[in-house]
Amino acid sequence: MGIEVEIVSPEQRLLSRTVEMVVMPGSEGDLAAMEEHAPMIVLLRGGVVSLYDGPNFATSSDRFFVAGGFAEITGERCTILADEATPLGELLRADGEARLAEAERAYDEADKSDITTLEPYLDRLQSARAHVEAAEH
């Protein structure tokens, strides 16, 4: 049967179909969701969402880069609400490098005296680095 997956960005719905498993970049580490998964809402970090079909989960059928967002998981479905989502085949390394240079510049200029304000800068750096890494594959 599988789990129904929907990937949505602010611009569009990229995908809606049933797969055996979806692996996503949770903020606390990668997370796999399959049919009958316990309900939860997960904060996503920048990284790759991989969809798996078939019983062995040997190869992914589709892969998307997400820049962050949330995932809502139930036993029947997984809805990924991405800040930004791009099919991996369309991801450009040059875009990731430009994003990384901008994130590094913003971090360098940030006020480091209040560590609590640095988290958004660090999130942007992590997402940009994930973009560059994902574009290499």
MARDO-17103 format. One record per residue: residue number from 1; x, y, z of N, C-alpha, C, O in turn. Coordinates in nm, 2 decimals, m for minus. Layout:
N
+-----+--------+---------+--------+---------+----------+--------+--------+---------+--------+--------+---------+--------+
:  nr : n_east : n_north :   n_up : ca_east : ca_north :  ca_up : c_east : c_north :   c_up : o_east : o_north :   o_up :
+-----+--------+---------+--------+---------+----------+--------+--------+---------+--------+--------+---------+--------+
: NUM :      X :       Y :      Z :       X :        Y :      Z :      X :       Y :      Z :      X :       Y :      Z :
...
+-----+--------+---------+--------+---------+----------+--------+--------+---------+--------+--------+---------+--------+
//
This chain:
137
+-----+--------+---------+--------+---------+----------+--------+--------+---------+--------+--------+---------+--------+
:  nr : n_east : n_north :   n_up : ca_east : ca_north :  ca_up : c_east : c_north :   c_up : o_east : o_north :   o_up :
+-----+--------+---------+--------+---------+----------+--------+--------+---------+--------+--------+---------+--------+
:   1 :   0.08 :   m0.12 :   0.00 :    0.00 :     0.00 :   0.00 :   0.09 :    0.13 :   0.00 :   0.08 :    0.21 :  m0.09 :
:   2 :   0.17 :    0.15 :   0.10 :    0.26 :     0.26 :   0.10 :   0.21 :    0.38 :   0.18 :   0.10 :    0.37 :   0.24 :
:   3 :   0.28 :    0.49 :   0.16 :    0.24 :     0.62 :   0.22 :   0.23 :    0.72 :   0.12 :   0.31 :    0.73 :   0.03 :
:   4 :   0.12 :    0.80 :   0.13 :    0.10 :     0.91 :   0.03 :   0.19 :    1.03 :   0.07 :   0.19 :    1.07 :   0.18 :
:   5 :   0.27 :    1.07 :  m0.03 :    0.36 :     1.18 :  m0.01 :   0.32 :    1.30 :  m0.09 :   0.29 :    1.29 :  m0.21 :
:   6 :   0.32 :    1.42 :  m0.03 :    0.30 :     1.54 :  m0.10 :   0.41 :    1.64 :  m0.06 :   0.44 :    1.66 :   0.05 :
:   7 :   0.47 :    1.70 :  m0.17 :    0.58 :     1.80 :  m0.15 :   0.53 :    1.93 :  m0.20 :   0.50 :    1.94 :  m0.32 :
:   8 :   0.52 :    2.03 :  m0.11 :    0.47 :     2.16 :  m0.15 :   0.57 :    2.27 :  m0.12 :   0.63 :    2.27 :  m0.01 :
:   9 :   0.59 :    2.36 :  m0.21 :    0.67 :     2.48 :  m0.18 :   0.58 :    2.60 :  m0.19 :   0.46 :    2.58 :  m0.24 :
:  10 :   0.62 :    2.72 :  m0.15 :    0.54 :     2.83 :  m0.17 :   0.49 :    2.86 :  m0.31 :   0.38 :    2.91 :  m0.33 :
:  11 :   0.57 :    2.82 :  m0.41 :    0.54 :     2.84 :  m0.55 :   0.44 :    2.74 :  m0.61 :   0.36 :    2.77 :  m0.69 :
:  12 :   0.45 :    2.61 :  m0.56 :    0.38 :     2.50 :  m0.63 :   0.38 :    2.37 :  m0.55 :   0.45 :    2.36 :  m0.46 :
:  13 :   0.29 :    2.28 :  m0.59 :    0.29 :     2.15 :  m0.54 :   0.37 :    2.07 :  m0.64 :   0.34 :    2.05 :  m0.76 :
:  14 :   0.49 :    2.02 :  m0.59 :    0.58 :     1.95 :  m0.68 :   0.55 :    1.80 :  m0.70 :   0.57 :    1.75 :  m0.81 :
:  15 :   0.48 :    1.74 :  m0.60 :    0.46 :     1.60 :  m0.61 :   0.35 :    1.55 :  m0.52 :   0.33 :    1.61 :  m0.41 :
:  16 :   0.27 :    1.46 :  m0.57 :    0.17 :     1.39 :  m0.48 :   0.15 :    1.25 :  m0.54 :   0.10 :    1.23 :  m0.64 :
:  17 :   0.21 :    1.15 :  m0.46 :    0.19 :     1.01 :  m0.50 :   0.22 :    0.92 :  m0.39 :   0.27 :    0.96 :  m0.28 :
:  18 :   0.19 :    0.79 :  m0.40 :    0.22 :     0.69 :  m0.30 :   0.35 :    0.63 :  m0.33 :   0.39 :    0.59 :  m0.44 :
:  19 :   0.43 :    0.62 :  m0.22 :    0.56 :     0.55 :  m0.22 :   0.57 :    0.45 :  m0.10 :   0.49 :    0.45 :  m0.01 :
:  20 :   0.67 :    0.37 :  m0.10 :    0.69 :     0.28 :   0.01 :   0.76 :    0.35 :   0.13 :   0.72 :    0.32 :   0.24 :
:  21 :   0.85 :    0.44 :   0.10 :    0.92 :     0.51 :   0.21 :   0.97 :    0.65 :   0.16 :   1.00 :    0.66 :   0.04 :
:  22 :   0.97 :    0.75 :   0.25 :    1.03 :     0.88 :   0.22 :   1.13 :    0.91 :   0.33 :   1.10 :    0.89 :   0.45 :
:  23 :   1.25 :    0.95 :   0.29 :    1.35 :     0.98 :   0.38 :   1.38 :    1.13 :   0.37 :   1.40 :    1.18 :   0.26 :
:  24 :   1.37 :    1.20 :   0.48 :    1.38 :     1.35 :   0.48 :   1.48 :    1.40 :   0.58 :   1.51 :    1.33 :   0.68 :
:  25 :   1.54 :    1.52 :   0.56 :    1.64 :     1.58 :   0.65 :   1.58 :    1.65 :   0.77 :   1.55 :    1.77 :   0.76 :
:  26 :   1.55 :    1.58 :   0.87 :    1.49 :     1.64 :   0.99 :   1.60 :    1.72 :   1.06 :   1.72 :    1.70 :   1.05 :
:  27 :   1.55 :    1.82 :   1.14 :    1.65 :     1.91 :   1.21 :   1.74 :    1.83 :   1.31 :   1.85 :    1.87 :   1.34 :
:  28 :   1.69 :    1.72 :   1.36 :    1.77 :     1.63 :   1.45 :   1.83 :    1.52 :   1.39 :   1.90 :    1.43 :   1.45 :
:  29 :   1.82 :    1.51 :   1.25 :    1.88 :     1.40 :   1.18 :   1.79 :    1.34 :   1.08 :   1.67 :    1.38 :   1.08 :
:  30 :   1.83 :    1.26 :   0.98 :    1.75 :     1.21 :   0.88 :   1.64 :    1.12 :   0.94 :   1.66 :    1.05 :   1.04 :
:  31 :   1.52 :    1.12 :   0.88 :    1.40 :     1.05 :   0.93 :   1.34 :    0.98 :   0.81 :   1.32 :    1.04 :   0.71 :
:  32 :   1.30 :    0.86 :   0.83 :    1.22 :     0.78 :   0.73 :   1.08 :    0.77 :   0.78 :   1.05 :    0.74 :   0.89 :
:  33 :   0.99 :    0.78 :   0.68 :    0.85 :     0.77 :   0.71 :   0.79 :    0.66 :   0.62 :   0.82 :    0.66 :   0.49 :
:  34 :   0.72 :    0.57 :   0.67 :    0.65 :     0.46 :   0.60 :   0.51 :    0.45 :   0.65 :   0.47 :    0.51 :   0.74 :
:  35 :   0.43 :    0.36 :   0.58 :    0.30 :     0.34 :   0.62 :   0.29 :    0.30 :   0.77 :   0.38 :    0.23 :   0.82 :
:  36 :   0.19 :    0.35 :   0.84 :    0.17 :     0.32 :   0.98 :   0.27 :    0.39 :   1.07 :   0.29 :    0.35 :   1.19 :
:  37 :   0.34 :    0.50 :   1.02 :    0.43 :     0.58 :   1.10 :   0.35 :    0.65 :   1.21 :   0.23 :    0.69 :   1.19 :
:  38 :   0.41 :    0.67 :   1.32 :    0.35 :     0.74 :   1.43 :   0.33 :    0.89 :   1.39 :   0.42 :    0.94 :   1.32 :
:  39 :   0.22 :    0.95 :   1.42 :    0.19 :     1.09 :   1.38 :   0.30 :    1.18 :   1.45 :   0.33 :    1.17 :   1.57 :
:  40 :   0.35 :    1.28 :   1.37 :    0.44 :     1.38 :   1.42 :   0.46 :    1.49 :   1.32 :   0.43 :    1.48 :   1.21 :
:  41 :   0.50 :    1.60 :   1.38 :    0.54 :     1.72 :   1.29 :   0.69 :    1.74 :   1.31 :   0.74 :    1.74 :   1.43 :
:  42 :   0.76 :    1.75 :   1.20 :    0.91 :     1.75 :   1.21 :   0.96 :    1.88 :   1.14 :   0.91 :    1.92 :   1.03 :
:  43 :   1.05 :    1.95 :   1.21 :    1.12 :     2.06 :   1.15 :   1.23 :    2.01 :   1.05 :   1.30 :    1.92 :   1.09 :
:  44 :   1.23 :    2.06 :   0.93 :    1.33 :     2.01 :   0.83 :   1.45 :    2.11 :   0.82 :   1.43 :    2.23 :   0.83 :
:  45 :   1.57 :    2.06 :   0.80 :    1.69 :     2.14 :   0.77 :   1.71 :    2.13 :   0.62 :   1.64 :    2.05 :   0.55 :
:  46 :   1.80 :    2.21 :   0.57 :    1.83 :     2.20 :   0.43 :   1.89 :    2.06 :   0.40 :   1.98 :    2.01 :   0.47 :
:  47 :   1.85 :    2.00 :   0.29 :    1.90 :     1.87 :   0.25 :   1.81 :    1.80 :   0.15 :   1.73 :    1.87 :   0.08 :
:  48 :   1.83 :    1.67 :   0.13 :    1.76 :     1.60 :   0.02 :   1.65 :    1.51 :   0.08 :   1.67 :    1.44 :   0.18 :
:  49 :   1.54 :    1.51 :   0.01 :    1.42 :     1.42 :   0.04 :   1.43 :    1.32 :  m0.07 :   1.44 :    1.35 :  m0.19 :
:  50 :   1.43 :    1.19 :  m0.03 :    1.44 :     1.08 :  m0.12 :   1.32 :    0.99 :  m0.11 :   1.27 :    0.96 :   0.00 :
:  51 :   1.26 :    0.96 :  m0.22 :    1.14 :     0.87 :  m0.22 :   1.18 :    0.73 :  m0.27 :   1.25 :    0.72 :  m0.37 :
:  52 :   1.13 :    0.63 :  m0.21 :    1.16 :     0.49 :  m0.24 :   1.04 :    0.41 :  m0.28 :   0.94 :    0.42 :  m0.21 :
:  53 :   1.04 :    0.34 :  m0.39 :    0.94 :     0.25 :  m0.43 :   0.99 :    0.11 :  m0.42 :   1.11 :    0.08 :  m0.42 :
:  54 :   0.90 :    0.01 :  m0.42 :    0.94 :    m0.13 :  m0.42 :   0.97 :   m0.18 :  m0.28 :   0.99 :   m0.10 :  m0.19 :
:  55 :   0.98 :   m0.31 :  m0.26 :    0.99 :    m0.37 :  m0.13 :   1.13 :   m0.36 :  m0.07 :   1.15 :   m0.37 :   0.05 :
:  56 :   1.24 :   m0.34 :  m0.15 :    1.37 :    m0.35 :  m0.09 :   1.43 :   m0.21 :  m0.06 :   1.54 :   m0.21 :   0.01 :
:  57 :   1.37 :   m0.10 :  m0.10 :    1.42 :     0.03 :  m0.07 :   1.57 :    0.05 :  m0.12 :   1.64 :    0.13 :  m0.07 :
:  58 :   1.60 :   m0.02 :  m0.23 :    1.74 :    m0.02 :  m0.27 :   1.78 :    0.11 :  m0.35 :   1.89 :    0.16 :  m0.33 :
:  59 :   1.69 :    0.16 :  m0.42 :    1.72 :     0.29 :  m0.50 :   1.60 :    0.38 :  m0.48 :   1.48 :    0.34 :  m0.47 :
:  60 :   1.63 :    0.51 :  m0.48 :    1.53 :     0.61 :  m0.47 :   1.47 :    0.64 :  m0.61 :   1.54 :    0.64 :  m0.71 :
:  61 :   1.34 :    0.66 :  m0.62 :    1.28 :     0.69 :  m0.75 :   1.28 :    0.84 :  m0.78 :   1.28 :    0.88 :  m0.90 :
:  62 :   1.27 :    0.92 :  m0.68 :    1.28 :     1.07 :  m0.69 :   1.35 :    1.13 :  m0.58 :   1.35 :    1.08 :  m0.47 :
:  63 :   1.42 :    1.24 :  m0.61 :    1.50 :     1.31 :  m0.50 :   1.48 :    1.46 :  m0.52 :   1.48 :    1.51 :  m0.64 :
:  64 :   1.46 :    1.53 :  m0.41 :    1.43 :     1.68 :  m0.41 :   1.52 :    1.74 :  m0.31 :   1.54 :    1.69 :  m0.20 :
:  65 :   1.58 :    1.86 :  m0.34 :    1.65 :     1.94 :  m0.24 :   1.54 :    2.03 :  m0.18 :   1.46 :    2.09 :  m0.25 :
:  66 :   1.54 :    2.03 :  m0.04 :    1.46 :     2.13 :   0.03 :   1.55 :    2.22 :   0.11 :   1.65 :    2.17 :   0.17 :
:  67 :   1.51 :    2.35 :   0.12 :    1.60 :     2.44 :   0.19 :   1.56 :    2.45 :   0.34 :   1.62 :    2.53 :   0.41 :
:  68 :   1.46 :    2.38 :   0.38 :    1.41 :     2.38 :   0.51 :   1.26 :    2.37 :   0.51 :   1.20 :    2.36 :   0.40 :
:  69 :   1.19 :    2.37 :   0.62 :    1.05 :     2.37 :   0.63 :   1.00 :    2.28 :   0.73 :   1.06 :    2.26 :   0.84 :
:  70 :   0.88 :    2.21 :   0.71 :    0.82 :     2.12 :   0.80 :   0.77 :    2.00 :   0.73 :   0.74 :    2.01 :   0.61 :
:  71 :   0.75 :    1.89 :   0.80 :    0.68 :     1.77 :   0.75 :   0.58 :    1.73 :   0.85 :   0.61 :    1.72 :   0.97 :
:  72 :   0.46 :    1.70 :   0.80 :    0.36 :     1.64 :   0.89 :   0.34 :    1.50 :   0.85 :   0.31 :    1.47 :   0.73 :
:  73 :   0.36 :    1.41 :   0.94 :    0.36 :     1.26 :   0.91 :   0.24 :    1.20 :   0.99 :   0.22 :    1.23 :   1.11 :
:  74 :   0.16 :    1.12 :   0.92 :    0.06 :     1.03 :   0.99 :   0.09 :    0.89 :   0.94 :   0.18 :    0.87 :   0.86 :
:  75 :   0.01 :    0.80 :   0.98 :    0.02 :     0.66 :   0.93 :  m0.01 :    0.64 :   0.79 :   0.03 :    0.54 :   0.73 :
:  76 :  m0.08 :    0.74 :   0.73 :   m0.12 :     0.72 :   0.58 :  m0.05 :    0.82 :   0.49 :  m0.04 :    0.79 :   0.37 :
:  77 :   0.00 :    0.93 :   0.54 :    0.06 :     1.03 :   0.45 :   0.17 :    1.11 :   0.52 :   0.18 :    1.12 :   0.64 :
:  78 :   0.25 :    1.17 :   0.43 :    0.36 :     1.26 :   0.47 :   0.35 :    1.39 :   0.38 :   0.37 :    1.38 :   0.26 :
:  79 :   0.32 :    1.50 :   0.45 :    0.31 :     1.62 :   0.37 :   0.44 :    1.71 :   0.41 :   0.46 :    1.74 :   0.53 :
:  80 :   0.51 :    1.74 :   0.31 :    0.63 :     1.82 :   0.33 :   0.60 :    1.96 :   0.28 :   0.58 :    1.98 :   0.16 :
:  81 :   0.61 :    2.06 :   0.37 :    0.59 :     2.20 :   0.34 :   0.73 :    2.26 :   0.34 :   0.78 :    2.30 :   0.45 :
:  82 :   0.79 :    2.27 :   0.22 :    0.92 :     2.32 :   0.21 :   0.93 :    2.47 :   0.19 :   0.85 :    2.52 :   0.12 :
:  83 :   1.03 :    2.53 :   0.25 :    1.06 :     2.67 :   0.22 :   1.09 :    2.69 :   0.08 :   1.05 :    2.79 :   0.02 :
:  84 :   1.16 :    2.59 :   0.02 :    1.20 :     2.59 :  m0.12 :   1.22 :    2.45 :  m0.15 :   1.28 :    2.38 :  m0.07 :
:  85 :   1.18 :    2.40 :  m0.27 :    1.20 :     2.26 :  m0.31 :   1.23 :    2.26 :  m0.46 :   1.17 :    2.32 :  m0.54 :
:  86 :   1.33 :    2.18 :  m0.49 :    1.38 :     2.17 :  m0.63 :   1.41 :    2.02 :  m0.66 :   1.48 :    1.96 :  m0.58 :
:  87 :   1.36 :    1.97 :  m0.77 :    1.41 :     1.83 :  m0.81 :   1.56 :    1.83 :  m0.82 :   1.62 :    1.92 :  m0.88 :
:  88 :   1.62 :    1.73 :  m0.77 :    1.77 :     1.72 :  m0.77 :   1.83 :    1.74 :  m0.90 :   1.94 :    1.80 :  m0.92 :
:  89 :   1.77 :    1.69 :  m1.01 :    1.82 :     1.70 :  m1.14 :   1.82 :    1.85 :  m1.19 :   1.90 :    1.88 :  m1.29 :
:  90 :   1.75 :    1.93 :  m1.13 :    1.74 :     2.07 :  m1.17 :   1.83 :    2.16 :  m1.08 :   1.84 :    2.29 :  m1.11 :
:  91 :   1.89 :    2.11 :  m0.98 :    1.97 :     2.19 :  m0.89 :   2.10 :    2.22 :  m0.95 :   2.17 :    2.14 :  m1.00 :
:  92 :   2.14 :    2.35 :  m0.94 :    2.26 :     2.40 :  m1.00 :   2.36 :    2.43 :  m0.89 :   2.33 :    2.50 :  m0.79 :
:  93 :   2.48 :    2.38 :  m0.90 :    2.59 :     2.40 :  m0.81 :   2.62 :    2.55 :  m0.80 :   2.64 :    2.60 :  m0.69 :
:  94 :   2.62 :    2.62 :  m0.91 :    2.65 :     2.77 :  m0.91 :   2.55 :    2.84 :  m0.82 :   2.59 :    2.94 :  m0.75 :
:  95 :   2.43 :    2.80 :  m0.82 :    2.33 :     2.87 :  m0.74 :   2.36 :    2.84 :  m0.59 :   2.34 :    2.93 :  m0.51 :
:  96 :   2.40 :    2.72 :  m0.56 :    2.43 :     2.69 :  m0.42 :   2.55 :    2.76 :  m0.38 :   2.56 :    2.81 :  m0.26 :
:  97 :   2.65 :    2.77 :  m0.46 :    2.77 :     2.85 :  m0.43 :   2.74 :    3.00 :  m0.40 :   2.80 :    3.06 :  m0.31 :
:  98 :   2.66 :    3.05 :  m0.49 :    2.62 :     3.19 :  m0.46 :   2.54 :    3.21 :  m0.33 :   2.56 :    3.30 :  m0.26 :
:  99 :   2.45 :    3.11 :  m0.31 :    2.38 :     3.11 :  m0.18 :   2.47 :    3.10 :  m0.06 :   2.45 :    3.17 :   0.04 :
: 100 :   2.57 :    3.01 :  m0.07 :    2.67 :     2.99 :   0.03 :   2.75 :    3.12 :   0.06 :   2.77 :    3.16 :   0.17 :
: 101 :   2.80 :    3.18 :  m0.05 :    2.87 :     3.31 :  m0.04 :   2.79 :    3.42 :   0.03 :   2.84 :    3.49 :   0.12 :
: 102 :   2.67 :    3.43 :   0.00 :    2.58 :     3.53 :   0.06 :   2.56 :    3.49 :   0.21 :   2.56 :    3.58 :   0.29 :
: 103 :   2.53 :    3.37 :   0.24 :    2.51 :     3.32 :   0.38 :   2.64 :    3.35 :   0.46 :   2.63 :    3.39 :   0.58 :
: 104 :   2.75 :    3.32 :   0.41 :    2.88 :     3.35 :   0.48 :   2.90 :    3.50 :   0.50 :   2.94 :    3.54 :   0.61 :
: 105 :   2.87 :    3.58 :   0.40 :    2.88 :     3.72 :   0.42 :   2.79 :    3.77 :   0.53 :   2.83 :    3.85 :   0.61 :
: 106 :   2.66 :    3.73 :   0.52 :    2.57 :     3.77 :   0.63 :   2.61 :    3.73 :   0.77 :   2.60 :    3.80 :   0.86 :
: 107 :   2.66 :    3.61 :   0.78 :    2.71 :     3.56 :   0.91 :   2.83 :    3.64 :   0.95 :   2.83 :    3.68 :   1.07 :
: 108 :   2.92 :    3.67 :   0.87 :    3.04 :     3.75 :   0.90 :   3.00 :    3.89 :   0.95 :   3.07 :    3.94 :   1.04 :
: 109 :   2.90 :    3.94 :   0.90 :    2.85 :     4.08 :   0.93 :   2.76 :    4.08 :   1.05 :   2.73 :    4.18 :   1.11 :
: 110 :   2.71 :    3.96 :   1.10 :    2.62 :     3.95 :   1.21 :   2.68 :    3.99 :   1.34 :   2.80 :    3.97 :   1.36 :
: 111 :   2.60 :    4.04 :   1.43 :    2.65 :     4.08 :   1.57 :   2.67 :    3.95 :   1.65 :   2.57 :    3.88 :   1.68 :
: 112 :   2.79 :    3.91 :   1.68 :    2.82 :     3.79 :   1.75 :   2.81 :    3.80 :   1.90 :   2.83 :    3.70 :   1.97 :
: 113 :   2.78 :    3.92 :   1.95 :    2.78 :     3.94 :   2.09 :   2.65 :    3.88 :   2.15 :   2.65 :    3.85 :   2.27 :
: 114 :   2.55 :    3.86 :   2.07 :    2.43 :     3.79 :   2.12 :   2.41 :    3.66 :   2.05 :   2.36 :    3.66 :   1.94 :
: 115 :   2.45 :    3.56 :   2.11 :    2.45 :     3.43 :   2.04 :   2.31 :    3.38 :   2.00 :   2.30 :    3.30 :   1.91 :
: 116 :   2.21 :    3.42 :   2.08 :    2.08 :     3.38 :   2.05 :   2.03 :    3.43 :   1.91 :   1.93 :    3.37 :   1.86 :
: 117 :   2.09 :    3.53 :   1.86 :    2.04 :     3.59 :   1.73 :   2.11 :    3.52 :   1.61 :   2.08 :    3.55 :   1.50 :
: 118 :   2.21 :    3.43 :   1.64 :    2.29 :     3.37 :   1.53 :   2.22 :    3.25 :   1.46 :   2.26 :    3.21 :   1.35 :
: 119 :   2.12 :    3.19 :   1.53 :    2.06 :     3.07 :   1.47 :   2.01 :    3.08 :   1.33 :   2.04 :    2.99 :   1.25 :
: 120 :   1.94 :    3.19 :   1.29 :    1.90 :     3.20 :   1.15 :   2.01 :    3.20 :   1.06 :   2.01 :    3.15 :   0.94 :
: 121 :   2.12 :    3.27 :   1.09 :    2.24 :     3.27 :   1.01 :   2.30 :    3.14 :   0.99 :   2.34 :    3.10 :   0.88 :
: 122 :   2.31 :    3.06 :   1.10 :    2.37 :     2.93 :   1.10 :   2.28 :    2.83 :   1.01 :   2.33 :    2.75 :   0.94 :
: 123 :   2.14 :    2.85 :   1.02 :    2.05 :     2.77 :   0.94 :   2.07 :    2.80 :   0.80 :   2.07 :    2.71 :   0.71 :
: 124 :   2.09 :    2.93 :   0.76 :    2.11 :     2.96 :   0.62 :   2.25 :    2.90 :   0.57 :   2.25 :    2.85 :   0.46 :
: 125 :   2.35 :    2.90 :   0.65 :    2.48 :     2.84 :   0.62 :   2.46 :    2.69 :   0.59 :   2.51 :    2.64 :   0.49 :
: 126 :   2.39 :    2.63 :   0.68 :    2.37 :     2.48 :   0.67 :   2.30 :    2.45 :   0.54 :   2.33 :    2.36 :   0.47 :
: 127 :   2.19 :    2.52 :   0.52 :    2.11 :     2.50 :   0.40 :   2.19 :    2.52 :   0.27 :   2.18 :    2.45 :   0.17 :
: 128 :   2.27 :    2.63 :   0.27 :    2.35 :     2.66 :   0.15 :   2.45 :    2.55 :   0.13 :   2.48 :    2.51 :   0.01 :
: 129 :   2.52 :    2.50 :   0.23 :    2.62 :     2.40 :   0.22 :   2.55 :    2.27 :   0.17 :   2.60 :    2.20 :   0.09 :
: 130 :   2.43 :    2.24 :   0.22 :    2.35 :     2.12 :   0.17 :   2.32 :    2.14 :   0.02 :   2.32 :    2.04 :  m0.05 :
: 131 :   2.29 :    2.26 :  m0.02 :    2.26 :     2.28 :  m0.16 :   2.38 :    2.25 :  m0.25 :   2.36 :    2.18 :  m0.35 :
: 132 :   2.49 :    2.30 :  m0.21 :    2.62 :     2.27 :  m0.29 :   2.64 :    2.12 :  m0.29 :   2.67 :    2.07 :  m0.39 :
: 133 :   2.63 :    2.06 :  m0.17 :    2.66 :     1.91 :  m0.17 :   2.56 :    1.83 :  m0.25 :   2.60 :    1.74 :  m0.32 :
: 134 :   2.43 :    1.87 :  m0.24 :    2.33 :     1.80 :  m0.32 :   2.35 :    1.81 :  m0.47 :   2.32 :    1.72 :  m0.55 :
: 135 :   2.39 :    1.93 :  m0.51 :    2.41 :     1.96 :  m0.65 :   2.53 :    1.88 :  m0.71 :   2.54 :    1.86 :  m0.83 :
: 136 :   2.61 :    1.83 :  m0.63 :    2.73 :     1.74 :  m0.67 :   2.69 :    1.60 :  m0.70 :   2.76 :    1.53 :  m0.77 :
: 137 :   2.57 :    1.56 :  m0.66 :    2.53 :     1.42 :  m0.68 :   2.43 :    1.40 :  m0.78 :   2.38 :    1.29 :  m0.81 :
+-----+--------+---------+--------+---------+----------+--------+--------+---------+--------+--------+---------+--------+
//
